[in-house]
Amino acid sequence: MLRSYRYVFVILAALAPLIALAIATDAFLVYQKRETMRQEVIGRVRPLMTAVDTALAASEAALRTLAASKALKSGDLRGFHEESRRFLATQPHLGNVSLASVEGENLAEAVWAFGTRARVYTDLPSFYTAAKEGVTTYGNIAIGPALGAAAVRMRIPVIHDGVVRYVVSAPHRLDWFEMILRAQAPPAGWIVALLDGNRHFIARLPPVTPSSASLQAALEVGPDGAFSARSIDGSAVYTTSVTSARSGWALAVAIPQREIDDPAWRVFWGLVAGTVIALAIALPLLLHISRRLENRYRRVS
């Protein structure tokens, strides 16, 4: 009998490299499954940022059309004020349209009567970049005197004869961005956040989220497409983000770790169970064969 078990041990020793290879293969397949899930998640995150960029591009095109007004070319500020009021009525996502000199003096506010003057003091970096460099800028969240609510401003330089003469600014309502993200129908378990250049929340889904400090720490923006394991109020999540080349804003997503890990672990435990079942079937067979070999050896002896 002892000799029979020796045969079994010899055979198992011979099978050990195959068992090790099977375990390594299982681990590799788990990694592959997790990587596939990660790529699928990233593939769904990028279109969210694209949707925001597309909406911003359309808004910018409309504002550029307004900025090309003949009234501005002729210096008719009152005429432009009337145009901007009519334009604002067709753009529900905008809270105001303002015109300022490159020095920062407000010349016209669509929501105020013509002639009301003030200095530009909201989100100055984006204003002066537009005024000095002649490029469209996308600002950070700020509260201005005309709108009286948090918004992000798009600044359009008005260029005549190669020189920036004015800057047209339009605060975009934050709930508009939430509508854009919601229209993309992200999975129910995801937390989606659009963040400005200062990494403050422009919009987030769901609107009622964990504590801002916890969420903001978890959604700390890293390299595009990077996957990080974080915790939000004690819940394990993976986070990933993409940054817009247009606005410089970032879109970050937190996904419960179970959505990524559970499918991979199901594959792993399925393979382990298969290996155990195969061994459970093989061991009695090996024992039977070893006994037959032992009996044959005895008869020969």
C-alpha positions as CSV (number, residue, x, y, z in Angstrom):
1,M,0.0,0.0,0.0
2,L,2.8,2.4,0.9
3,R,4.4,1.7,-2.5
4,S,1.1,2.7,-4.1
5,Y,1.2,6.1,-2.5
6,R,4.8,6.5,-3.5
7,Y,3.7,6.1,-7.1
8,V,1.0,8.7,-6.5
9,F,3.6,11.1,-5.0
10,V,5.9,10.5,-7.9
11,I,3.1,11.3,-10.4
12,L,2.0,14.4,-8.5
13,A,5.6,15.6,-8.4
14,A,5.7,15.2,-12.2
15,L,2.4,17.1,-12.5
16,A,3.6,19.9,-10.1
17,P,5.0,22.0,-13.0
18,L,1.7,21.6,-14.9
19,I,-0.2,22.7,-11.8
20,A,2.0,25.7,-11.3
21,L,1.6,26.6,-15.0
22,A,-2.2,26.3,-14.6
23,I,-2.2,28.6,-11.6
24,A,0.0,31.1,-13.5
25,T,-2.3,30.9,-16.5
26,D,-5.3,31.5,-14.2
27,A,-3.6,34.6,-12.7
28,F,-2.8,35.9,-16.2
29,L,-6.4,35.4,-17.4
30,V,-7.6,37.3,-14.3
31,Y,-5.2,40.1,-15.2
32,Q,-6.4,40.1,-18.8
33,K,-10.1,40.2,-17.7
34,R,-9.4,43.1,-15.4
35,E,-7.4,44.9,-18.1
36,T,-10.3,44.4,-20.6
37,M,-12.8,45.8,-18.1
38,R,-10.4,48.8,-17.4
39,Q,-10.2,49.6,-21.2
40,E,-14.0,49.3,-21.5
41,V,-14.4,51.8,-18.7
42,I,-11.9,54.3,-20.2
43,G,-13.7,53.8,-23.5
44,R,-16.9,55.0,-21.9
45,V,-15.2,57.9,-20.0
46,R,-13.8,59.6,-23.1
47,P,-17.1,60.1,-24.8
48,L,-18.4,62.0,-21.7
49,M,-15.6,64.5,-22.1
50,T,-16.2,64.6,-25.9
51,A,-19.9,65.5,-25.2
52,V,-18.8,68.4,-23.0
53,D,-16.3,69.6,-25.6
54,T,-18.9,69.4,-28.4
55,A,-21.3,71.5,-26.5
56,L,-18.6,74.0,-25.7
57,A,-17.6,74.2,-29.3
58,A,-21.2,74.9,-30.4
59,S,-21.5,77.6,-27.7
60,E,-18.2,79.2,-28.8
61,A,-19.3,79.2,-32.4
62,A,-22.5,81.1,-31.5
63,L,-20.6,83.6,-29.4
64,R,-18.1,84.2,-32.2
65,T,-20.9,85.0,-34.5
66,L,-22.1,87.6,-32.0
67,A,-18.6,88.9,-31.5
68,A,-18.4,89.5,-35.3
69,S,-21.3,92.0,-35.0
70,K,-21.1,95.0,-37.4
71,A,-22.1,97.1,-34.4
72,L,-18.8,96.4,-32.7
73,K,-16.8,97.1,-35.9
74,S,-18.4,100.5,-36.0
75,G,-18.1,101.2,-32.3
76,D,-21.9,101.2,-31.8
77,L,-21.9,99.8,-28.2
78,R,-25.6,100.5,-27.7
79,G,-26.5,98.6,-30.8
80,F,-24.3,95.6,-29.7
81,H,-26.0,95.7,-26.3
82,E,-29.4,95.2,-28.0
83,E,-28.0,92.4,-30.1
84,S,-26.6,90.7,-27.1
85,R,-29.9,90.9,-25.3
86,R,-31.7,89.2,-28.2
87,F,-28.9,86.7,-28.4
88,L,-29.1,85.9,-24.7
89,A,-32.8,85.1,-25.0
90,T,-32.0,82.3,-27.4
91,Q,-29.3,80.7,-25.2
92,P,-30.8,79.4,-22.0
93,H,-27.5,77.9,-20.9
94,L,-26.0,81.3,-20.6
95,G,-26.5,83.6,-17.7
96,N,-25.3,86.8,-19.3
97,V,-23.3,88.3,-22.2
98,S,-20.9,91.1,-21.4
99,L,-18.6,93.3,-23.4
100,A,-15.4,94.8,-21.9
101,S,-12.5,96.8,-23.1
102,V,-9.1,95.1,-23.0
103,E,-8.3,97.2,-19.9
104,G,-11.1,95.4,-18.1
105,E,-13.9,98.1,-18.1
106,N,-17.4,96.7,-18.7
107,L,-19.0,98.4,-21.6
108,A,-22.2,96.5,-21.9
109,E,-24.1,93.8,-19.8
110,A,-27.0,92.1,-21.5
111,V,-28.8,91.6,-18.1
112,W,-28.4,95.3,-17.1
113,A,-29.5,98.5,-18.7
114,F,-27.1,100.0,-21.2
115,G,-24.7,102.5,-19.6
116,T,-24.3,100.5,-16.3
117,R,-20.6,100.3,-15.9
118,A,-18.3,98.3,-13.6
119,R,-14.9,96.8,-13.6
120,V,-14.2,93.2,-14.5
121,Y,-13.1,91.4,-11.4
122,T,-14.5,87.9,-11.8
123,D,-12.0,85.2,-13.0
124,L,-9.4,87.8,-14.1
125,P,-6.8,85.3,-15.4
126,S,-9.0,84.0,-18.2
127,F,-10.0,87.6,-19.1
128,Y,-6.5,88.9,-19.4
129,T,-5.3,85.9,-21.3
130,A,-8.1,86.4,-23.9
131,A,-7.3,90.2,-24.0
132,K,-3.6,89.9,-24.4
133,E,-3.2,86.7,-26.4
134,G,-6.3,86.9,-28.6
135,V,-7.5,83.4,-27.8
136,T,-10.7,82.0,-26.5
137,T,-10.4,81.0,-22.8
138,Y,-12.4,78.9,-20.5
139,G,-12.4,80.1,-17.0
140,N,-12.9,78.6,-13.5
141,I,-15.9,78.7,-11.3
142,A,-16.7,82.2,-10.1
143,I,-19.6,84.3,-9.0
144,G,-20.0,87.6,-10.9
145,P,-22.1,90.7,-10.0
146,A,-24.5,90.4,-13.0
147,L,-25.5,86.8,-12.7
148,G,-25.1,86.4,-8.9
149,A,-24.6,82.7,-9.1
150,A,-21.6,80.4,-9.7
151,A,-20.8,79.9,-13.4
152,V,-17.8,79.3,-15.7
153,R,-17.0,81.9,-18.2
154,M,-16.1,81.7,-21.9
155,R,-14.1,84.7,-23.1
156,I,-14.1,85.5,-26.8
157,P,-11.6,88.2,-28.0
158,V,-12.9,90.6,-30.6
159,I,-10.1,91.3,-33.1
160,H,-10.1,94.1,-35.6
161,D,-7.2,94.7,-37.9
162,G,-5.1,92.1,-36.0
163,V,-5.6,93.9,-32.7
164,V,-7.8,92.8,-29.8
165,R,-10.4,95.6,-29.2
166,Y,-12.9,94.0,-26.9
167,V,-13.6,90.8,-25.0
168,V,-17.0,89.2,-25.0
169,S,-17.7,87.1,-21.9
170,A,-20.5,84.6,-21.3
171,P,-21.1,82.8,-18.0
172,H,-22.3,79.3,-18.6
173,R,-24.7,77.9,-16.1
174,L,-23.5,74.9,-14.1
175,D,-26.7,72.9,-14.4
176,W,-26.2,72.9,-18.2
177,F,-23.1,70.8,-17.8
178,E,-25.0,68.4,-15.5
179,M,-27.6,68.0,-18.2
180,I,-24.9,67.3,-20.8
181,L,-23.4,64.5,-18.6
182,R,-26.8,63.1,-17.7
183,A,-27.7,62.8,-21.4
184,Q,-24.8,60.4,-21.9
185,A,-26.5,58.0,-19.4
186,P,-23.4,56.9,-17.4
187,P,-23.9,53.6,-15.4
188,A,-25.9,54.0,-12.2
189,G,-23.0,53.1,-9.9
190,W,-20.6,55.7,-11.3
191,I,-19.7,59.0,-9.8
192,V,-18.9,61.5,-12.6
193,A,-17.4,64.9,-12.0
194,L,-16.4,67.7,-14.3
195,L,-13.7,69.8,-12.7
196,D,-12.4,73.3,-13.7
197,G,-8.7,74.2,-13.9
198,N,-8.6,74.7,-10.2
199,R,-10.2,71.2,-9.8
200,H,-13.4,72.6,-8.4
201,F,-16.7,70.9,-9.3
202,I,-18.5,72.3,-12.3
203,A,-20.9,69.4,-12.4
204,R,-21.2,66.0,-10.8
205,L,-23.5,62.9,-11.0
206,P,-25.3,62.0,-8.9
207,P,-25.9,65.5,-7.6
208,V,-26.0,64.2,-4.0
209,T,-22.6,62.7,-3.6
210,P,-20.3,61.8,-0.7
211,S,-18.6,64.6,1.1
212,S,-16.8,67.0,-1.2
213,A,-13.5,66.6,0.5
214,S,-13.6,62.8,0.2
215,L,-14.8,62.9,-3.4
216,Q,-12.3,65.6,-4.4
217,A,-9.4,63.6,-2.9
218,A,-10.5,60.4,-4.7
219,L,-10.9,62.2,-8.0
220,E,-7.5,63.9,-7.8
221,V,-6.7,64.1,-11.5
222,G,-3.7,62.0,-12.7
223,P,-2.4,61.2,-16.2
224,D,-5.2,60.5,-18.7
225,G,-6.4,57.0,-18.6
226,A,-4.5,56.1,-15.3
227,F,-6.4,53.8,-13.0
228,S,-6.1,54.4,-9.2
229,A,-7.5,52.6,-6.3
230,R,-9.0,55.1,-3.8
231,S,-11.7,55.3,-1.1
232,I,-14.7,57.5,-0.9
233,D,-16.2,57.6,2.6
234,G,-15.0,54.1,3.2
235,S,-16.2,52.7,-0.1
236,A,-13.5,51.2,-2.4
237,V,-13.4,52.7,-5.9
238,Y,-11.2,52.9,-8.9
239,T,-10.8,56.4,-10.4
240,T,-9.8,57.5,-13.8
241,S,-9.9,60.8,-15.7
242,V,-9.4,62.6,-19.0
243,T,-8.4,66.2,-19.6
244,S,-9.9,68.3,-22.3
245,A,-7.4,69.8,-24.8
246,R,-10.1,72.5,-25.5
247,S,-10.9,73.8,-22.1
248,G,-8.2,72.3,-19.8
249,W,-11.0,71.0,-17.6
250,A,-10.9,67.4,-16.4
251,L,-13.6,64.7,-16.3
252,A,-13.1,62.2,-13.5
253,V,-15.0,59.1,-12.8
254,A,-15.2,56.9,-9.7
255,I,-16.3,53.3,-10.2
256,P,-17.0,50.8,-7.4
257,Q,-14.1,48.3,-7.4
258,R,-16.5,45.4,-7.4
259,E,-17.6,46.4,-10.9
260,I,-14.0,45.8,-12.2
261,D,-12.8,43.1,-9.8
262,D,-15.8,40.8,-9.4
263,P,-15.9,39.6,-13.0
264,A,-12.1,39.0,-12.9
265,W,-12.4,37.1,-9.6
266,R,-15.3,35.0,-11.0
267,V,-13.0,33.9,-13.8
268,F,-10.2,33.1,-11.3
269,W,-12.4,31.1,-8.9
270,G,-14.0,29.3,-11.9
271,L,-10.6,28.2,-13.1
272,V,-9.5,27.2,-9.6
273,A,-12.6,25.2,-9.2
274,G,-12.0,23.5,-12.5
275,T,-8.4,22.6,-11.5
276,V,-9.6,21.2,-8.1
277,I,-12.3,19.1,-9.8
278,A,-9.7,17.8,-12.3
279,L,-7.4,16.8,-9.5
280,A,-10.2,15.3,-7.5
281,I,-11.0,13.1,-10.5
282,A,-7.4,12.4,-11.3
283,L,-6.2,11.3,-7.8
284,P,-8.5,8.3,-7.4
285,L,-7.5,7.3,-10.9
286,L,-3.8,7.7,-10.1
287,L,-4.3,5.6,-6.9
288,H,-6.1,2.9,-8.8
289,I,-3.3,2.8,-11.5
290,S,-0.6,2.7,-8.8
291,R,-2.2,-0.2,-7.1
292,R,-2.4,-2.1,-10.3
293,L,1.2,-1.4,-11.0
294,E,2.1,-2.5,-7.5
295,N,0.1,-5.8,-7.9
296,R,1.8,-6.4,-11.2
297,Y,5.2,-5.8,-9.6
298,R,4.5,-8.3,-6.9
299,R,3.4,-11.0,-9.4
300,V,6.6,-10.5,-11.4
301,S,8.7,-10.6,-8.2
